[in-house]
Structure formats: structure tokens, C-alpha cells
Amino acid sequence: MQAFEAVNHYFDQAAVLLDLSDNMRTLMITPDRELRVEVAIEMDSGQIGNFIGYRVQHDNARGPFKGGLRFHPHVDQDEARSLASLMTWKTAVVNLPFGGGKGGMNCDPNKLSRGELERVTRKFVQQIHDFIGPDKDIPAPDVGTDAQVMAWVMNEYSKYHGFQPACVTGKPVEYHGSEGREAATGYGVMIVAREILKRLGKEIRGTTFAIQGYGNVGSNTARYLAEAGGVITAISDAYGAVVNPRGLDIKALDAHVAIDRKVVGFPGGEPATNEQLLTQPVDVLIPAALGGVFDAETAKQVRAHLIIEAANSPTWPEADEVFRTREIPVVPDILVNAGGVIVSYFEWVQNQQHFRWPLDRIQREEETTMVESFNKIYELATRKGIPLRTAAFMIGISRVGRARVLGGI
């Protein structure tokens, strides 16, 4: 099953309960625009580097397209299409005035020098600048990109359109970015974990967690959970995993990663594989890396009692059915990792207002939005006896559908 097909599978489950017509289903799942561009640069070696860039704009019924730029070898049209669709439902679930967009470059940023990475970014913006902007489509960081890349995006875009800091979010704070943006997704994951555990009669303190992925999302999630008293017993990255049933020292792990750039070799835990991390006997398993982590066989081996999806699309539909059969609740990605786009919205608003908000206001507003959205999803799921994912899609689809009807076709 392709990624876009998987997203539409979840869409269809909710659409049946909403009794959407076939015409409305087609209208809502079909992307508005898809771009595929060639990005050719001179490499440091003097050779020509040839890369393919993508931008899919899925739906703007509720506002400008919004979504990340991903630089990764697996980026392709189908992945961009699926993630753009998820952004449409995600922004609607947390009630932001945005639609869904996504894209990026088919490249490995780890194999590019800083100069090559900057040239790739600027050339990509040159190819798509007419299709993005503060009131059209606002990119943000994703896998393989960061605040520096967003600064280059803004700078290059401004060469064509003048000073427009709201054309992109996730920028450095010193370059018209927002306080709290870098850690926003991890902070939101912690809030969702706190709220779902509360509904289950538990709390973060003393609860055991395994986190797959130690990039921006996974590392910040671990820090916030550890500060709240959570016991992080296993963490992995692209190179492997470390496990300590008594709990990993997150501050010491951060110090290790700052030097070695990977969790492997951390003396405070035993080495393990990524596959072994997914089957750790923990209370909560948090996938926070790439998509497509759980297939049916993997889902059968999971020993966690709760899944909180910090990554985008980590669960294939057949795995979702296994989790449902095994009565393992799954809190869906379109809620869990929405903290990033929420604070991106705050950054966009600040840029439009040319006025800065303090960190305490940003985190307070993010928490309020995440808690309200979680409560609506949980209450709908409980009332109708449906999975949390289906409830989230129902809310998102209802809001987008209403906007489509009110705005006209």
C-alpha cells in the first residue's frame, strides 16, 4: 500500500460515518496542485548535482496551504501527497486557519556540505517562489531541514517579493522566528501523553516510555517527559538504540549525542536495535521518526499498552487493525504532532503583526489548543465507540467540508 492510499483509507473510515457523498469524497481527497521541479546545482567537486523537488498543495478551503519541507532520499510525489493530505486534516483538527501542503527535496542532507545544502535550498525556492508566500503556502521545517534552511528560504523568497518574514515558519528566533517553535512538537507530544494517561487513570510520573527517533521531535519529547517524571527506558535513532529498564539519564544522553551525533555508544544504557526498541515491555511506545514503522507483523510483537504517534504516518492500516484487535489505543499523528504547526501559526501571526510574543504566552496558547483538541477527539471517540484516529479524522473532515460548502466550489 502506498502512503497516500493509506491516508485515504483512514479518510474513508471517517467518511462512511459522516455519510459523505462520492462527489464530496473525491473533491476532498484530490490535491489542488502538485509541483515537480528539477534542482540542478554545482557541487563542491565541480560536478553537477541533479535533484528533484516536490510541493503538493492539497486543500486551502480553510486558509493558505501549510506544511513542511522534507530533505530526505525517500521523498517522492506519493509521500508528499500523503503528508500534504495529513496536514489538511491536522490543521483542521486543531482548528487553525490553514490548509495542507507538503514537499521537499529528494536528497540526503547528511551527504551535502553546508554550501551545497544552501545552494539546493535557494535553487528550490527559485523554482517554486511564485507558488508559495504568506497568503498562499507557508513551508516549515521537517525531516532533514531546520531553522537555518528556513532562513535561506525566507532570504531567497524576499529577493523576489520583498521583506516577507511570514512566507515561512520555523526560522531562527534571531531571524524573525518564534520562541518555542523548535521544541513545540515535542512539547505537544508531552501534553497529549499527559492527557491520555489522565483519562486512563495514570500520570506521566512513573510511567515507562520507549521513543523511536531522537531528532528534533524525539529528543524534545524525551526532555519534557523526563522533566515530568516519566521513565524513558529506550531510545533509538537511525544508527541503533540504547535501553535501560531503570531509565535513561536524558541530560547525560544529550551530552553524549552532542559529541557523537548518535545515541549508539551511550554508556548509560545497553545497545539494542531499532526493531528491539519497538518490542520493549513499556507502558507507552512513541514512534517519532519516519513513517511506515508498524506493519501487521510488527504490530503483533508490540508489548506497549499505548501508542502515541509523534511521527507522521507511522502505522499502516493493517497494523492499525491489529492494534484495535489487541485493544492497544493509538493516539493519532494528526493530533499528537500538531504542536509544531500550532506554534508555526503563532509565528506566522507574529510576523504578520510585526510583534513578538513571550515564550510563556506561546506555550500557554499551545497547551490550551492541544488540550481542547484532545478533549473533543476523546469525547467523540467515547460517545460513538470508535478509535481515536477515526474521531480525529471525522472532526477534521467535518471542518474542511463545511468550509468547502460555505465557500462554494
C-alpha positions, 0 to 999 in steps of 0.5 A: 500500500502506498502512503497516500492510499493509506491516508485515504483509507483512514479518510474513508473510515471517517467518511462512511460515518459522516455519510459523505457523498462520492462527489464530496469524497473525491473533491476532498481527497484530490490535491489542488496542485502538485509541483515537480521541479528539477534542482540542478546545482554545482557541487563542491567537486565541480560536478553537477548535482541533479535533484528533484523537488516536490510541493503538493498543495492539497486543500486551502478551503480553510486558509493558505496551504501549510506544511513542511519541507522534507530533505530526505532520499525517500521523498517522492510525489506519493509521500508528499501527497500523503503528508500534504493530505495529513496536514489538511486534516491536522490543521483542521483538527486543531482548528487553525486557519490553514490548509495542507501542503507538503514537499521537499527535496529528494536528497540526503542532507547528511551527504551535502556540505553546508554550501551545497545544502544552501545552494539546493535550498535557494535553487528550490525556492527559485523554482517554486517562489511564485507558488508559495508566500504568506497568503498562499503556502507557508513551508516549515521545517521537517525531516532533514531541514531546520531553522537555518534552511528556513532562513535561506528560504525566507532570504531567497523568497524576499529577493523576489517579493520583498521583506516577507518574514511570514512566507515561512515558519520555523526560522531562527528566533534571531531571524524573525522566528518564534520562541518555542517553535523548535521544541513545540512538537515535542512539547505537544507530544508531552501534553497529549501523553499527559492527557491520555494517561489522565483519562486512563487513570495514570500520570506521566510520573512513573510511567515507562516510555520507549521513543523511536527517533531522537531528532528534533521531535524525539529528543524534545519529547524525551526532555519534557517527559523526563522533566515530568517524571516519566521513565524513558527506558529506550531510545533509538535513532537511525544508527541503533538504540540504547535501553535501560529498564531503570531509565535513561539519564536524558541530560547525560544522553544529550551530552553524549549525542552532542559529541557523537551525533548518535545515541549508539555508544551511550554508556548509560544504557545497553545497545539494542536495535531499532526493531528491539526498541519497538518490542520493549515491555513499556507502558507507552511506545512513541514512534517519532521518526519516519513513517511506515514503522508498524506493519501487521507483523510488527504490530503483533510483537508490540508489548506497549499498552499505548501508542502515541504517534509523534511521527507522521504516518507511522502505522499502516492500516493493517497494523492499525487493525491489529492494534484495535484487535489487541485493544492497544489505543493509538493516539493519532499523528494528526493530533499528537504532532500538531504542536509544531504547526500550532506554534508555526501559526503563532509565528506566522501571526507574529510576523504578520503583526510585526510583534513578538510574543513571550515564550510563556504566552506561546506555550500557554496558547499551545497547551490550551489548543492541544488540550481542547483538541484532545478533549473533543477527539476523546469525547467523540471517540467515547460517545460513538465507540470508535478509535481515536484516529477515526474521531480525529479524522471525522472532526477534521473532515467535518471542518474542511467540508463545511468550509468547502460548502460555505465557500462554494466550489 
